[in-house]
Amino acid sequence: MKSDIRVCSAWRGRHERPVYTLSDSCPDCGADAINSAPAPVDPEDSYGGYRRALKRADRE
Ligand SMILES: [Zn+2]
């Protein structure tokens, strides 16, 4: 049996680091807790996009 550890689905906007929990919701902010194994979005990719957008805005 795999672990049931979940991670706050909104941690990127609400916490400095992933908040893990065994329940269905984040103990900290109450957002949905999602299975931490399969990432729905590649975090590196979205972060890279965000950084590119910032750089672009800086030049204009
Ligand atoms: Zn949270």
N, CA, C, O and the ligand as a Tripos MOL2 file, in Angstrom:
@<TRIPOS>MOLECULE
protein
  241   239    61     0     0
PROTEIN
NO_CHARGES

@<TRIPOS>ATOM
      1 N           0.8310   -1.2040    0.0000 N.3       1 MET1
      2 CA          0.0000    0.0000    0.0000 C.3       1 MET1
      3 C           0.8690    1.2570    0.0000 C.2       1 MET1
      4 O           1.8270    1.3810    0.7630 O.2       1 MET1
      5 N           0.5040    2.1680   -0.8680 N.am      2 LYS2
      6 CA          1.2620    3.4100   -0.9470 C.3       2 LYS2
      7 C           0.8700    4.3500    0.1880 C.2       2 LYS2
      8 O          -0.1610    4.1780    0.8380 O.2       2 LYS2
      9 N           1.6970    5.3190    0.4010 N.am      3 SER3
     10 CA          1.4100    6.2800    1.4560 C.3       3 SER3
     11 C           0.2650    7.1860    1.0390 C.2       3 SER3
     12 O           0.0430    7.4260   -0.1480 O.2       3 SER3
     13 N          -0.4590    7.6830    2.0330 N.am      4 ASP4
     14 CA         -1.5740    8.5740    1.7630 C.3       4 ASP4
     15 C          -1.2050   10.0220    2.0140 C.2       4 ASP4
     16 O          -2.0660   10.8620    2.2770 O.2       4 ASP4
     17 N           0.0620   10.2960    1.9300 N.am      5 ILE5
     18 CA          0.4690   11.6670    2.2030 C.3       5 ILE5
     19 C          -0.0250   12.5920    1.0890 C.2       5 ILE5
     20 O           0.1730   12.3330   -0.0980 O.2       5 ILE5
     21 N          -0.6500   13.6380    1.4980 N.am      6 ARG6
     22 CA         -1.1460   14.6240    0.5420 C.3       6 ARG6
     23 C          -0.4610   15.9560    0.7890 C.2       6 ARG6
     24 O           0.1680   16.1780    1.8230 O.2       6 ARG6
     25 N          -0.6020   16.8210   -0.1800 N.am      7 VAL7
     26 CA          0.0280   18.1330   -0.0580 C.3       7 VAL7
     27 C          -1.0130   19.2140   -0.3390 C.2       7 VAL7
     28 O          -1.8840   19.0360   -1.1910 O.2       7 VAL7
     29 N          -0.9220   20.3020    0.3560 N.am      8 CYS8
     30 CA         -1.8420   21.4250    0.1630 C.3       8 CYS8
     31 C          -1.8130   21.8570   -1.3010 C.2       8 CYS8
     32 O          -0.7480   22.1480   -1.8450 O.2       8 CYS8
     33 N          -2.9720   21.8980   -1.9290 N.am      9 SER9
     34 CA         -3.0080   22.2320   -3.3540 C.3       9 SER9
     35 C          -2.6980   23.7040   -3.5980 C.2       9 SER9
     36 O          -2.3940   24.0960   -4.7240 O.2       9 SER9
     37 N          -2.7720   24.5070   -2.5650 N.am     10 ALA10
     38 CA         -2.5600   25.9550   -2.7390 C.3      10 ALA10
     39 C          -1.2970   26.4380   -2.0500 C.2      10 ALA10
     40 O          -1.1160   27.6340   -1.8220 O.2      10 ALA10
     41 N          -0.4240   25.4930   -1.7220 N.am     11 TRP11
     42 CA          0.7440   25.9000   -0.9050 C.3      11 TRP11
     43 C           1.6190   26.9370   -1.5920 C.2      11 TRP11
     44 O           2.2360   27.7680   -0.9250 O.2      11 TRP11
     45 N           1.6770   26.8980   -2.9030 N.am     12 ARG12
     46 CA          2.5680   27.8600   -3.5890 C.3      12 ARG12
     47 C           2.1270   29.2970   -3.3530 C.2      12 ARG12
     48 O           2.9430   30.2180   -3.3270 O.2      12 ARG12
     49 N           0.8200   29.4720   -3.1800 N.am     13 GLY13
     50 CA          0.3380   30.8220   -2.9650 C.3      13 GLY13
     51 C           0.1930   31.1860   -1.5000 C.2      13 GLY13
     52 O           0.1210   32.3630   -1.1470 O.2      13 GLY13
     53 N           0.1510   30.1620   -0.6400 N.am     14 ARG14
     54 CA         -0.1630   30.4440    0.7550 C.3      14 ARG14
     55 C           0.9350   30.1100    1.7380 C.2      14 ARG14
     56 O           0.9650   30.6490    2.8440 O.2      14 ARG14
     57 N           1.8400   29.2260    1.3470 N.am     15 HIS15
     58 CA          2.8970   28.8160    2.2680 C.3      15 HIS15
     59 C           4.2590   28.9340    1.5910 C.2      15 HIS15
     60 O           4.3610   28.9720    0.3640 O.2      15 HIS15
     61 N           5.2680   28.9910    2.3910 N.am     16 GLU16
     62 CA          6.6110   29.1070    1.8160 C.3      16 GLU16
     63 C           7.1040   27.7650    1.2840 C.2      16 GLU16
     64 O           7.9910   27.7080    0.4320 O.2      16 GLU16
     65 N           6.5210   26.6990    1.7940 N.am     17 ARG17
     66 CA          6.9220   25.3760    1.3340 C.3      17 ARG17
     67 C           5.7090   24.4570    1.3740 C.2      17 ARG17
     68 O           4.7120   24.7740    2.0230 O.2      17 ARG17
     69 N           5.7860   23.3170    0.6830 N.am     18 PRO18
     70 CA          4.6420   22.4010    0.6530 C.3      18 PRO18
     71 C           4.2100   21.9910    2.0550 C.2      18 PRO18
     72 O           5.0420   21.6780    2.9060 O.2      18 PRO18
     73 N           2.9060   21.9980    2.2840 N.am     19 VAL19
     74 CA          2.3570   21.5650    3.5640 C.3      19 VAL19
     75 C           1.7590   20.1760    3.3510 C.2      19 VAL19
     76 O           0.7800   20.0090    2.6250 O.2      19 VAL19
     77 N           2.3670   19.1900    3.9970 N.am     20 TYR20
     78 CA          1.9030   17.8200    3.8430 C.3      20 TYR20
     79 C           0.9320   17.4530    4.9460 C.2      20 TYR20
     80 O           1.0510   17.9190    6.0790 O.2      20 TYR20
     81 N          -0.0150   16.6270    4.6070 N.am     21 THR21
     82 CA         -1.0110   16.2080    5.5830 C.3      21 THR21
     83 C          -1.5260   14.8220    5.2150 C.2      21 THR21
     84 O          -1.3440   14.3550    4.0910 O.2      21 THR21
     85 N          -2.1620   14.1860    6.1640 N.am     22 LEU22
     86 CA         -2.7780   12.8780    5.8950 C.3      22 LEU22
     87 C          -4.2780   13.0340    5.6920 C.2      22 LEU22
     88 O          -4.9610   12.0610    5.3750 O.2      22 LEU22
     89 N          -4.7950   14.2330    5.8680 N.am     23 SER23
     90 CA         -6.2330   14.4260    5.7350 C.3      23 SER23
     91 C          -6.5690   14.9980    4.3590 C.2      23 SER23
     92 O          -5.6860   15.1920    3.5240 O.2      23 SER23
     93 N          -7.8620   15.2680    4.1350 N.am     24 ASP24
     94 CA         -8.3000   15.7410    2.8220 C.3      24 ASP24
     95 C          -8.1010   17.2310    2.6060 C.2      24 ASP24
     96 O          -8.2250   17.7400    1.4920 O.2      24 ASP24
     97 N          -7.7900   17.9160    3.6960 N.am     25 SER25
     98 CA         -7.6100   19.3570    3.5300 C.3      25 SER25
     99 C          -6.3800   19.8270    4.2870 C.2      25 SER25
    100 O          -5.9210   19.1740    5.2250 O.2      25 SER25
    101 N          -5.8600   20.9540    3.8720 N.am     26 CYS26
    102 CA         -4.6730   21.5040    4.5010 C.3      26 CYS26
    103 C          -4.9850   21.9210    5.9400 C.2      26 CYS26
    104 O          -5.9440   22.6590    6.1680 O.2      26 CYS26
    105 N          -4.2130   21.4730    6.8890 N.am     27 PRO27
    106 CA         -4.4470   21.8330    8.2860 C.3      27 PRO27
    107 C          -4.1410   23.2980    8.5490 C.2      27 PRO27
    108 O          -4.5430   23.8550    9.5710 O.2      27 PRO27
    109 N          -3.4450   23.8980    7.6410 N.am     28 ASP28
    110 CA         -3.0120   25.2750    7.8280 C.3      28 ASP28
    111 C          -3.9900   26.2830    7.2410 C.2      28 ASP28
    112 O          -4.3570   27.2510    7.9070 O.2      28 ASP28
    113 N          -4.4120   26.0650    6.0030 N.am     29 CYS29
    114 CA         -5.2560   27.0570    5.3380 C.3      29 CYS29
    115 C          -6.6040   26.4910    4.9090 C.2      29 CYS29
    116 O          -7.4800   27.2400    4.4770 O.2      29 CYS29
    117 N          -6.7800   25.1670    5.0240 N.am     30 GLY30
    118 CA         -8.0850   24.5900    4.7060 C.3      30 GLY30
    119 C          -8.3070   24.2920    3.2330 C.2      30 GLY30
    120 O          -9.3790   23.8240    2.8490 O.2      30 GLY30
    121 N          -7.3130   24.5560    2.4130 N.am     31 ALA31
    122 CA         -7.4630   24.2510    0.9870 C.3      31 ALA31
    123 C          -7.4680   22.7390    0.7800 C.2      31 ALA31
    124 O          -7.0810   21.9830    1.6710 O.2      31 ALA31
    125 N          -7.9020   22.3100   -0.3830 N.am     32 ASP32
    126 CA         -7.8960   20.8860   -0.6770 C.3      32 ASP32
    127 C          -6.4830   20.3430   -0.6170 C.2      32 ASP32
    128 O          -5.5320   20.9770   -1.0730 O.2      32 ASP32
    129 N          -6.3680   19.1590   -0.0440 N.am     33 ALA33
    130 CA         -5.0710   18.4870   -0.0500 C.3      33 ALA33
    131 C          -5.1020   17.4570   -1.1630 C.2      33 ALA33
    132 O          -6.0310   16.6540   -1.2610 O.2      33 ALA33
    133 N          -4.0870   17.4880   -1.9920 N.am     34 ILE34
    134 CA         -4.0530   16.5890   -3.1380 C.3      34 ILE34
    135 C          -2.9330   15.5720   -2.9770 C.2      34 ILE34
    136 O          -1.9640   15.7970   -2.2510 O.2      34 ILE34
    137 N          -3.0870   14.4610   -3.6620 N.am     35 ASN35
    138 CA         -2.0700   13.4270   -3.6200 C.3      35 ASN35
    139 C          -0.7490   14.0180   -4.1010 C.2      35 ASN35
    140 O          -0.6870   14.6670   -5.1450 O.2      35 ASN35
    141 N           0.2770   13.7890   -3.3440 N.am     36 SER36
    142 CA          1.5470   14.4320   -3.6620 C.3      36 SER36
    143 C           2.3410   13.6870   -4.7190 C.2      36 SER36
    144 O           3.3260   14.2150   -5.2340 O.2      36 SER36
    145 N           1.9370   12.4830   -5.0470 N.am     37 ALA37
    146 CA          2.7270   11.6900   -5.9840 C.3      37 ALA37
    147 C           2.7170   12.2260   -7.4210 C.2      37 ALA37
    148 O           3.7640   12.6410   -7.9150 O.2      37 ALA37
    149 N           1.5640   12.2290   -8.1060 N.am     38 PRO38
    150 CA          1.5870   12.7230   -9.4830 C.3      38 PRO38
    151 C           1.3180   14.2170   -9.5120 C.2      38 PRO38
    152 O           0.2170   14.6610   -9.1860 O.2      38 PRO38
    153 N           2.3030   14.9760   -9.8940 N.am     39 ALA39
    154 CA          2.1210   16.4160   -9.9350 C.3      39 ALA39
    155 C           1.2910   16.7860  -11.1590 C.2      39 ALA39
    156 O           1.6440   16.4160  -12.2780 O.2      39 ALA39
    157 N           0.1950   17.5100  -10.9590 N.am     40 PRO40
    158 CA         -0.6650   17.9140  -12.0820 C.3      40 PRO40
    159 C           0.0540   18.8970  -13.0080 C.2      40 PRO40
    160 O          -0.1680   18.9030  -14.2190 O.2      40 PRO40
    161 N           0.9010   19.7080  -12.4300 N.am     41 VAL41
    162 CA          1.6590   20.6640  -13.2320 C.3      41 VAL41
    163 C           3.1270   20.5480  -12.8520 C.2      41 VAL41
    164 O           3.4610   20.3980  -11.6760 O.2      41 VAL41
    165 N           3.9780   20.6150  -13.8210 N.am     42 ASP42
    166 CA          5.4040   20.5840  -13.5230 C.3      42 ASP42
    167 C           5.7930   21.8860  -12.8200 C.2      42 ASP42
    168 O           5.7360   22.9530  -13.4310 O.2      42 ASP42
    169 N           6.1820   21.8140  -11.5620 N.am     43 PRO43
    170 CA          6.4930   23.0340  -10.8020 C.3      43 PRO43
    171 C           7.6510   23.8070  -11.3950 C.2      43 PRO43
    172 O           7.6570   25.0380  -11.3730 O.2      43 PRO43
    173 N           8.6210   23.1020  -11.9210 N.am     44 GLU44
    174 CA          9.7670   23.8010  -12.4990 C.3      44 GLU44
    175 C           9.3530   24.5640  -13.7390 C.2      44 GLU44
    176 O           9.8500   25.6580  -14.0060 O.2      44 GLU44
    177 N           8.4370   23.9750  -14.4930 N.am     45 ASP45
    178 CA          8.0130   24.6050  -15.7240 C.3      45 ASP45
    179 C           7.2470   25.8920  -15.4390 C.2      45 ASP45
    180 O           7.5100   26.9210  -16.0600 O.2      45 ASP45
    181 N           6.3150   25.8390  -14.5140 N.am     46 SER46
    182 CA          5.5230   27.0330  -14.2370 C.3      46 SER46
    183 C           6.3920   28.1060  -13.5840 C.2      46 SER46
    184 O           6.2000   29.2990  -13.8170 O.2      46 SER46
    185 N           7.3280   27.6790  -12.7840 N.am     47 TYR47
    186 CA          8.2240   28.6450  -12.1540 C.3      47 TYR47
    187 C           9.0900   29.3070  -13.1990 C.2      47 TYR47
    188 O           9.3300   30.5120  -13.1410 O.2      47 TYR47
    189 N           9.5660   28.5170  -14.1660 N.am     48 GLY48
    190 CA         10.3790   29.0580  -15.2350 C.3      48 GLY48
    191 C           9.5880   30.0570  -16.0600 C.2      48 GLY48
    192 O          10.1070   31.1030  -16.4510 O.2      48 GLY48
    193 N           8.3280   29.7290  -16.3210 N.am     49 GLY49
    194 CA          7.4840   30.6390  -17.0800 C.3      49 GLY49
    195 C           7.2830   31.9340  -16.3290 C.2      49 GLY49
    196 O           7.2960   33.0190  -16.9110 O.2      49 GLY49
    197 N           7.0960   31.8070  -15.0340 N.am     50 TYR50
    198 CA          6.9010   32.9900  -14.2060 C.3      50 TYR50
    199 C           8.1480   33.8640  -14.2360 C.2      50 TYR50
    200 O           8.0570   35.0870  -14.3340 O.2      50 TYR50
    201 N           9.2980   33.2350  -14.1510 N.am     51 ARG51
    202 CA         10.5420   34.0010  -14.1640 C.3      51 ARG51
    203 C          10.7610   34.6760  -15.5080 C.2      51 ARG51
    204 O          11.2290   35.8130  -15.5800 O.2      51 ARG51
    205 N          10.4110   33.9520  -16.5810 N.am     52 ARG52
    206 CA         10.5650   34.5490  -17.9050 C.3      52 ARG52
    207 C           9.6650   35.7660  -18.0370 C.2      52 ARG52
    208 O          10.0590   36.7920  -18.5910 O.2      52 ARG52
    209 N           8.4500   35.6340  -17.5160 N.am     53 ALA53
    210 CA          7.4940   36.7400  -17.6080 C.3      53 ALA53
    211 C           8.0290   37.9430  -16.8340 C.2      53 ALA53
    212 O           7.8930   39.0830  -17.2770 O.2      53 ALA53
    213 N           8.6290   37.6860  -15.6930 N.am     54 LEU54
    214 CA          9.1720   38.7660  -14.8820 C.3      54 LEU54
    215 C          10.3020   39.4750  -15.6250 C.2      54 LEU54
    216 O          10.3720   40.7040  -15.6560 O.2      54 LEU54
    217 N          11.1750   38.6820  -16.2170 N.am     55 LYS55
    218 CA         12.3190   39.2400  -16.9190 C.3      55 LYS55
    219 C          11.8500   40.1210  -18.0680 C.2      55 LYS55
    220 O          12.3750   41.2090  -18.3050 O.2      55 LYS55
    221 N          10.8480   39.6140  -18.7690 N.am     56 ARG56
    222 CA         10.3080   40.3350  -19.8990 C.3      56 ARG56
    223 C           9.7360   41.6790  -19.4420 C.2      56 ARG56
    224 O           9.9820   42.7180  -20.0550 O.2      56 ARG56
    225 N           8.9770   41.6330  -18.3660 N.am     57 ALA57
    226 CA          8.3480   42.8580  -17.8800 C.3      57 ALA57
    227 C           9.4140   43.8650  -17.4550 C.2      57 ALA57
    228 O           9.2360   45.0790  -17.5550 O.2      57 ALA57
    229 N          10.5250   43.3130  -16.9790 N.am     58 ASP58
    230 CA         11.6020   44.1820  -16.5030 C.3      58 ASP58
    231 C          12.2390   44.9630  -17.6500 C.2      58 ASP58
    232 O          12.6520   46.1100  -17.4830 O.2      58 ASP58
    233 N          12.3100   44.3250  -18.8100 N.am     59 ARG59
    234 CA         12.9800   44.9850  -19.9400 C.3      59 ARG59
    235 C          12.1060   46.0220  -20.6150 C.2      59 ARG59
    236 O          12.6060   46.9580  -21.2380 O.2      59 ARG59
    237 N          10.8200   45.8570  -20.4910 N.am     60 GLU60
    238 CA          9.9380   46.7720  -21.2200 C.3      60 GLU60
    239 C           9.6140   48.0430  -20.4520 C.2      60 GLU60
    240 O           8.8820   48.8970  -20.9520 O.2      60 GLU60
    241 ZN         -2.4510   25.1450    2.7980 Zn       61 ZN61
@<TRIPOS>BOND
     1     1     2 1
     2     2     3 1
     3     3     4 2
     4     3     5 am
     5     5     6 1
     6     6     7 1
     7     7     8 2
     8     7     9 am
     9     9    10 1
    10    10    11 1
    11    11    12 2
    12    11    13 am
    13    13    14 1
    14    14    15 1
    15    15    16 2
    16    15    17 am
    17    17    18 1
    18    18    19 1
    19    19    20 2
    20    19    21 am
    21    21    22 1
    22    22    23 1
    23    23    24 2
    24    23    25 am
    25    25    26 1
    26    26    27 1
    27    27    28 2
    28    27    29 am
    29    29    30 1
    30    30    31 1
    31    31    32 2
    32    31    33 am
    33    33    34 1
    34    34    35 1
    35    35    36 2
    36    35    37 am
    37    37    38 1
    38    38    39 1
    39    39    40 2
    40    39    41 am
    41    41    42 1
    42    42    43 1
    43    43    44 2
    44    43    45 am
    45    45    46 1
    46    46    47 1
    47    47    48 2
    48    47    49 am
    49    49    50 1
    50    50    51 1
    51    51    52 2
    52    51    53 am
    53    53    54 1
    54    54    55 1
    55    55    56 2
    56    55    57 am
    57    57    58 1
    58    58    59 1
    59    59    60 2
    60    59    61 am
    61    61    62 1
    62    62    63 1
    63    63    64 2
    64    63    65 am
    65    65    66 1
    66    66    67 1
    67    67    68 2
    68    67    69 am
    69    69    70 1
    70    70    71 1
    71    71    72 2
    72    71    73 am
    73    73    74 1
    74    74    75 1
    75    75    76 2
    76    75    77 am
    77    77    78 1
    78    78    79 1
    79    79    80 2
    80    79    81 am
    81    81    82 1
    82    82    83 1
    83    83    84 2
    84    83    85 am
    85    85    86 1
    86    86    87 1
    87    87    88 2
    88    87    89 am
    89    89    90 1
    90    90    91 1
    91    91    92 2
    92    91    93 am
    93    93    94 1
    94    94    95 1
    95    95    96 2
    96    95    97 am
    97    97    98 1
    98    98    99 1
    99    99   100 2
   100    99   101 am
   101   101   102 1
   102   102   103 1
   103   103   104 2
   104   103   105 am
   105   105   106 1
   106   106   107 1
   107   107   108 2
   108   107   109 am
   109   109   110 1
   110   110   111 1
   111   111   112 2
   112   111   113 am
   113   113   114 1
   114   114   115 1
   115   115   116 2
   116   115   117 am
   117   117   118 1
   118   118   119 1
   119   119   120 2
   120   119   121 am
   121   121   122 1
   122   122   123 1
   123   123   124 2
   124   123   125 am
   125   125   126 1
   126   126   127 1
   127   127   128 2
   128   127   129 am
   129   129   130 1
   130   130   131 1
   131   131   132 2
   132   131   133 am
   133   133   134 1
   134   134   135 1
   135   135   136 2
   136   135   137 am
   137   137   138 1
   138   138   139 1
   139   139   140 2
   140   139   141 am
   141   141   142 1
   142   142   143 1
   143   143   144 2
   144   143   145 am
   145   145   146 1
   146   146   147 1
   147   147   148 2
   148   147   149 am
   149   149   150 1
   150   150   151 1
   151   151   152 2
   152   151   153 am
   153   153   154 1
   154   154   155 1
   155   155   156 2
   156   155   157 am
   157   157   158 1
   158   158   159 1
   159   159   160 2
   160   159   161 am
   161   161   162 1
   162   162   163 1
   163   163   164 2
   164   163   165 am
   165   165   166 1
   166   166   167 1
   167   167   168 2
   168   167   169 am
   169   169   170 1
   170   170   171 1
   171   171   172 2
   172   171   173 am
   173   173   174 1
   174   174   175 1
   175   175   176 2
   176   175   177 am
   177   177   178 1
   178   178   179 1
   179   179   180 2
   180   179   181 am
   181   181   182 1
   182   182   183 1
   183   183   184 2
   184   183   185 am
   185   185   186 1
   186   186   187 1
   187   187   188 2
   188   187   189 am
   189   189   190 1
   190   190   191 1
   191   191   192 2
   192   191   193 am
   193   193   194 1
   194   194   195 1
   195   195   196 2
   196   195   197 am
   197   197   198 1
   198   198   199 1
   199   199   200 2
   200   199   201 am
   201   201   202 1
   202   202   203 1
   203   203   204 2
   204   203   205 am
   205   205   206 1
   206   206   207 1
   207   207   208 2
   208   207   209 am
   209   209   210 1
   210   210   211 1
   211   211   212 2
   212   211   213 am
   213   213   214 1
   214   214   215 1
   215   215   216 2
   216   215   217 am
   217   217   218 1
   218   218   219 1
   219   219   220 2
   220   219   221 am
   221   221   222 1
   222   222   223 1
   223   223   224 2
   224   223   225 am
   225   225   226 1
   226   226   227 1
   227   227   228 2
   228   227   229 am
   229   229   230 1
   230   230   231 1
   231   231   232 2
   232   231   233 am
   233   233   234 1
   234   234   235 1
   235   235   236 2
   236   235   237 am
   237   237   238 1
   238   238   239 1
   239   239   240 2
@<TRIPOS>SUBSTRUCTURE
     1 MET1         2 RESIDUE 1 A MET
     2 LYS2         6 RESIDUE 1 A LYS
     3 SER3        10 RESIDUE 1 A SER
     4 ASP4        14 RESIDUE 1 A ASP
     5 ILE5        18 RESIDUE 1 A ILE
     6 ARG6        22 RESIDUE 1 A ARG
     7 VAL7        26 RESIDUE 1 A VAL
     8 CYS8        30 RESIDUE 1 A CYS
     9 SER9        34 RESIDUE 1 A SER
    10 ALA10       38 RESIDUE 1 A ALA
    11 TRP11       42 RESIDUE 1 A TRP
    12 ARG12       46 RESIDUE 1 A ARG
    13 GLY13       50 RESIDUE 1 A GLY
    14 ARG14       54 RESIDUE 1 A ARG
    15 HIS15       58 RESIDUE 1 A HIS
    16 GLU16       62 RESIDUE 1 A GLU
    17 ARG17       66 RESIDUE 1 A ARG
    18 PRO18       70 RESIDUE 1 A PRO
    19 VAL19       74 RESIDUE 1 A VAL
    20 TYR20       78 RESIDUE 1 A TYR
    21 THR21       82 RESIDUE 1 A THR
    22 LEU22       86 RESIDUE 1 A LEU
    23 SER23       90 RESIDUE 1 A SER
    24 ASP24       94 RESIDUE 1 A ASP
    25 SER25       98 RESIDUE 1 A SER
    26 CYS26      102 RESIDUE 1 A CYS
    27 PRO27      106 RESIDUE 1 A PRO
    28 ASP28      110 RESIDUE 1 A ASP
    29 CYS29      114 RESIDUE 1 A CYS
    30 GLY30      118 RESIDUE 1 A GLY
    31 ALA31      122 RESIDUE 1 A ALA
    32 ASP32      126 RESIDUE 1 A ASP
    33 ALA33      130 RESIDUE 1 A ALA
    34 ILE34      134 RESIDUE 1 A ILE
    35 ASN35      138 RESIDUE 1 A ASN
    36 SER36      142 RESIDUE 1 A SER
    37 ALA37      146 RESIDUE 1 A ALA
    38 PRO38      150 RESIDUE 1 A PRO
    39 ALA39      154 RESIDUE 1 A ALA
    40 PRO40      158 RESIDUE 1 A PRO
    41 VAL41      162 RESIDUE 1 A VAL
    42 ASP42      166 RESIDUE 1 A ASP
    43 PRO43      170 RESIDUE 1 A PRO
    44 GLU44      174 RESIDUE 1 A GLU
    45 ASP45      178 RESIDUE 1 A ASP
    46 SER46      182 RESIDUE 1 A SER
    47 TYR47      186 RESIDUE 1 A TYR
    48 GLY48      190 RESIDUE 1 A GLY
    49 GLY49      194 RESIDUE 1 A GLY
    50 TYR50      198 RESIDUE 1 A TYR
    51 ARG51      202 RESIDUE 1 A ARG
    52 ARG52      206 RESIDUE 1 A ARG
    53 ALA53      210 RESIDUE 1 A ALA
    54 LEU54      214 RESIDUE 1 A LEU
    55 LYS55      218 RESIDUE 1 A LYS
    56 ARG56      222 RESIDUE 1 A ARG
    57 ALA57      226 RESIDUE 1 A ALA
    58 ASP58      230 RESIDUE 1 A ASP
    59 ARG59      234 RESIDUE 1 A ARG
    60 GLU60      238 RESIDUE 1 A GLU
    61 ZN61       241 GROUP 0 **** ****
